[in-house]
Structure formats: structure tokens, C-alpha cells
Amino acid sequence: MFKKLFIFINITFLILIINSAKIDDLILKGRFDEAEKYCNKLKGEKQIEAYEKLANSFSEKGNSEKAKKYYEIIGNFYFDKKDLDDAEKYYEKAEYKTGLIKIGEYYMNYPENKIFKEHTSSIRSVAISPDNKYIVSGSDDGFIKLWNIISGKNEKTFKAHQIKVSFVKVTPDGKYIVSSGFEGSYIYPTIKLWDINTGSEIRKFHGYNGDSSISITPDGKYLISGSGYPVDINNANINLWDINTGEVIRIFKGHRIGVSSVDITPDGNYIISGGFDSTLKLWDLNTGKIIRTFPSGIIKQIVITPDGNYIVSGGSRMKLWNIKTGNIVREFDEYNGHASLVVTSDGKYIISGGNNNTIKIWDIVTGKIIKSFEGHRNYNNNSILSIALSIDNKYIVSCNGYEYKNGGGDNTIRLWIPIDKFEKAAEYFEKAEYKEGIKKIAESFINKGDYFNAAIYFEKAADKESLYKIPELARKIKIIAVIMNSSTDKHITTQYVIKRDANGNVIELSDPKKEYKYEHLEEMNTYLYGSIEEAGFIVIDKNKEAILTINYNELENNQYSFSFSFNYNDKEIVKGSTGVCSWEELIENPQCKDIGKLIKNRLLK
């Protein structure tokens, strides 16, 4: 049998070489008609590879029309596979705007939350294959399921553990699944290795004594497992396993009670562990020695940033640690417990799953929440148990349930899109000069009640008529303005309330402050009035503040200087300043006179 298999593999390889050589030979001899006919007989990846050679040759020969024809075919092939980055590359080579519009519409119509539902009990753990094609899930029902990430179809199901599957991981080469779970009763935990294509069990890892977490080294050669429970003093070890043999290579001892989470540095030299003993520990993987202990509070999960410099830990609080010093760099507010953490591949964002069944994306530098997702069912103190992130950061998947007992979940996997799909769609529509698509995006924001973004996209679509019909323009808009004389520290803080009719015309621009005691402040406020009228229509989210700060210096000999800044939703949108000049010159200076226009133009960029 093995001999037949060997012969089959060699014949297949030989056919590939012959196909490649034949197309190369036909192109080299300039026999393009024959080359095209030959390409049309091929199938799948072989055909696409041949088409690319043909397209490149036509391009080099100056036959752009033929080249574009085949680049378009290649783009369609990748679009059908939903490999959108490659589809975009070939559509651009083909100058095929319809293809770019297809990608834009795909993003625009993509659901922000897909649901995968076939498990019969709570799902404990999820993972995404390195090629971003599959979701792997493990459940309290004892099954592992393999799902197509695009279609949502369950493509494989196999009974993995008798009682429950606690954790699943996919090896870096994408060939195997590692799972941990229980057999017979909760006193028999096991780890198993599975072939991802066949679902067949490759081996068991004997000697596993707990139910915490597993991690795989970047080279895929070794497995790390943590053992124990919150009050377990007998099983608080970390095991290093050889994936190929299933043998324990090293045991790491140092935690006083159960190990809750383990991770490995990107260089594969160090292990980080979190324990129910309220410590983080940094270990040398090769020697088994503890390098550093971080007093941390109870840890539920840890993850190391892609650069290997920081640890993110989750418990009652989420914290960012410097791995070299052991110091806390940042604690994250608005954090409601945790059962899962991941960090994006660029190291810029943390994604957390909380006890309130909410998934949040955090800016790792500022500590602010960028985006939140809700959809899993809340039930009797359940929580998000596992989050996985695709390598390209395009997909987040999650599951929920009880942490320390079976059940409590909604038995679903949810797939979330962390990118702004409308912004992504607009990117392709703009490349294709497809204003109707941009207008559709604006209308989608209207349907969501987000009139601020709707106005921006109507402006991009050059649809002034729709822009001035936004209903929100007829409501009250608040802008807080601070006008200061820096020389005397005299200032007024005033709140403007703007009302517009359905056509965008100002019907009221009220200023509650009518008396001004300081020289020039009243005149400056008059200019501010016009600026607010000009800029106000675009600052229309009534739940967020827009702050315009005007600062002018009164110098000697009737000389002045001027600066301003405009902040919306805690972000500086635009600022400007003038040189030294007279008051008359100052109020005619565009930086002073046309603040509103400057703000408006910046917001609409």
C-alpha cells in the first residue's frame, strides 16, 4: 500500500512539473494561442498559476488587454475563495473597477455577527486555523467541530473526549488539533493530538493532571500544559511535552495552587504562567527555573504581546506588565472580569471577553475601549469562556458558558468583524470611483442613527441634497467653546445650541451668555458665532461634546497673536495659529476668521 501511495505522489509531482514546463515552453516560443488553449484545459490552482504566467507575458509584450483579461480571471478566482487581498491585487492589475466594487459590496453586506450552531451543550474553547479557513470548537458535549469560517458550514465532527472538551489549539503548521478534556469521570483528564483533515486521533499525552490551559511553541514541536484548580494544592505544575512522542520533557514546579493559564514568548525561550495563588511567573523553558515572580492578584488568563515585551493578564482587573521589569505599565478601566484574552498581531489592541458576555477591543497604548460586541446570551453569571483571533486580525470568534461547571452557555460560536466594514467598503468604492456605493454607506449610517458619519459619506459622494436632509440637523447640537485672553487669563466659557430645519438652514443659534466684561471677548465671540454656524452642521452627535478653544495673546503696542484647537469626541480634529499682528489684521486672518471652514474641511477629509 505504501509503495502504491509513493508511486501516486511521485506521478502527481511529475505531472505538475510537466504542466509548468509546457506552459513556460509555449510562452517562450511565443505560441500564445496554444498557451491559452492549454491553460483553459487546466483546473484549480494549476490553471491560475498558468494564467498568471500568461498574463505577465502579455503585460511584458505590451498586450495590456489580454493581460487584463487574465488578471481579471485570477481576481475572480480569489474573490470566489474570499481571499480578498489577492482578489484586490489582481483586480487592480486588471484595472477592473467592477471587481473592486464587488469587494466593497462584500464588506458592506457582511454581517457583523455570524452564528455557528450545532453543538448540543456549552462550548468551552475556540481556535482559528493559521490559514484563516476554519474555526475549531470544543464543547461540554465532548465533540470537536471544524467549521468553514466563510460559509459557516460544519465540515467535520468527531468525538474527542467522553465528558467534555476543555481546550482546543491548532498547531502552527495547521495540520493538527490539540485538545484537553475528561474521560470517564472528572478525575481522568487527558490531552490528545488529532489530524485536522481526517479527525483521527494521533496520540494521547499521558500524565496530565488538570484542567487549566494549553499552549504550543512557535515551532510546533512542544506543548505546554498547566494543571490544577483554584484550591488545588496537589496539582499546580506545568508540563513541557514533546508533540511528536507525547512524552513529558520537563515539569515546572513553583505555584502553590492551581495554574490557571500559560503562554510562550514568541522566541520560544520562556514560559509565562498565571496562578490561582495570585502570582505571575516567568520561566526559562530550557532549564525549568523561575526567572521572575510578579505579585498579581488572582489570574484567569494571560497572553504575551507579539514583540515579547509585555504580558496582558486578566482577572478581576486587566493589567499590562513589562516582562523584563515586572512592573505594571497600565491597568484598564471599565473592565468587568474575564475569561479570555487575545492581542492583535500588530500588538496595538487587546481583545477581551468579560463576565457580562461582552467582547471589547482596547487600545493598548491609551487603555481606551475602541469597540464593543454583544450578542451571547446572559444567563445566571455565565461569561465569555474563549476568544480566538485570526492571524490577519479580520475575524474574532467567541463562546460562552460557566467557568467551573458544565453548561450555562448559549451553545453557539459567534464570529465578529473587528474592522469597520463600512470604512473598508468605502475604501474600495472610492478606488472604483463608485459614488453610488458611497451613498449607500451614508444611507446605512442614517439607518443606524449615526448622522455624523452619514454626513461625511454624503459629502464624499458629493450628494449635497441628501446631506442637508439629514433629520438630525433639525435637532439641538451642543458645542462648548472657551475663549481666552492668555495675557490676562480672562476667559468666557459658553455653550452654543444650534437648531436647523430639515434643509439644513439655521433657524436658531442661541448663546446663553449675553454679557461680556472683557475687551475684545465679545467681538471674538461674534466671530465664533459664524464659525459655529459654518462648522456646526457636521458635529451632530448629540451624545458627544465638541470643544472649540480660542486663545489670543494681547501684546505690547496693540499687537496680538491667536491660536485655536477643535476637539471632537476627545480627539483633536484641527488646530491653527497666527503670527503677531494688529487686532484689525487678526480678525481678518483666515486662521481666525474662517475657523468654521477649517474645521468643516478637516472633518470631511
VENFENWO-V956617 format. One line per field, one symbol per residue. ss: DSSP state (a for helix, b for strand, c for the rest). psi: psi as a letter, one per 30 degrees, with the letter a starting at -180 (. if undefined). Layout:
# VENFENWO-V956617
ss=???
psi=???
This chain:
# VENFENWO-V956617
ss=caaaaaaaaaaaaaaaaaaaaaaaaaaacccaaaaaaaaaaccaaaaaaaaaaaaaaaaacccaaaaaaaaaaaaaaaaacccaaaaaaaaaaaccaaaaaaaaaaaaacccbbbbccccccbbbbbbcccccbbbbbbcccbbbbbbcccccbbbbbbccccbbbbbbbcccccbbbbbbbccccccbbbbbbbcccccbbbbbccccccccbbbcccccbbbbbccccccccccbbbbbbcccccbbbbbbcccccbbbbbbcccccbbbbbbcccbbbbbbcccccbbbbbbcccccbbbbcccccbbbbbcccbbbbbcccccbbbbbcccccccbbbbcccccbbbbbccccbbbbbbcccccbbbbbbccccccccbbbbbbbccccccbbbbbbcccccccccccbbbbccccaaaaaaaaaaacccaaaaaaaaaaaaaaccaaaaaaaaaacccaaaacccaaaaccbbbbbbbbbccccbbbbbbbbbbbcccccbbbbbbcccccccccaaaaaaaaaaaaaaaaaacccccccbbbbbbbbbccccbbbbbbbbbbccbbbbbbbcccbbaaaaaacaaaacaaaaaaaaacc
psi=eeeeeeeeeeeeeeeeeeeeeeeeeeeeggieeeeeeeeffllbeeeeeeeeeeeeeeeefgieeeeeeeeeeeeeeeeefhifeeeeeeeeefhjeeeeeeeeeeeefkkfjkkkjfkflkkekllklfggfkkkkklffflkkkkkfefgkjfkkkjeleelkekklklffgflkklkakkelggiklklkkkfefgkkelljkgkgahdlllklffgflkkkklllegjffihlkkkkjeffgkkekkkkekeakkfkklklffgflkkkklfghlkkkkjeffgkkekkjkflkkellkklffgflkkkkbflklkkjfefgkkekkklhkialfkklklffgfkkklklfggkkkkkjfefglkellkkekkkjhhllkekkkkleggfkkllllakegllaflgglkkkljfljeeeeeeeeeeeghieeeeeeeeeeeeffgifeeeeeeeeeghieeeeggkeffflkkkkkkkkkjfefgklkklkkkkklafggkkfkikjfjfkkfkkfeeeeeeeeeeeeeefeffigjffkkkkjkkjkkjalhhkllkllkjkkhgkkelllllaklleeeeffkefeeheeeeeeeeeg.
